[in-house]
Amino acid sequence: VDGVKVMHLVAEEFEHEFTPGLRATCWGYNGGTPGPTIEVTEGDLCRFYVTNRLSEPTTVHWHGIDLPNGMDGVSGLTQAPIMPGETYRYEFTFPDAGTFMYHPHFDEMTQMALGMMGMLIVHPRTPRYPVDRDFAIMLSEW
């Protein structure tokens, strides 16, 4: 939209099947844990709408990204929490290529333990060498 990449993350509870017959109630983004892998290119201006459908407040912290303090997603420090039913808008430019993650910074020991995290891949604007395929693996102990 007018040169801005726009995405929507929904923090919500859902049932997740880890393996056939092994189900658990989890929290995550867009109905999954881990949440969707976000892929952007170095220098992209992005806008993330984060809707909270959880029973408690949450935020999104863009782990490892150099961004404006007000977009850092640390509840009580850089932003007010996103209350249940609310949508918050994050908007910033990705200055550096690399592999990162996103996760909450509100009651993070509970929210992350229930599955709220996702991969964030920032591709270089000018690659040094060709890449045929990326494999992103996010490990978590349950």
Disulfide bonds with the S-S distance in Angstrom:
none
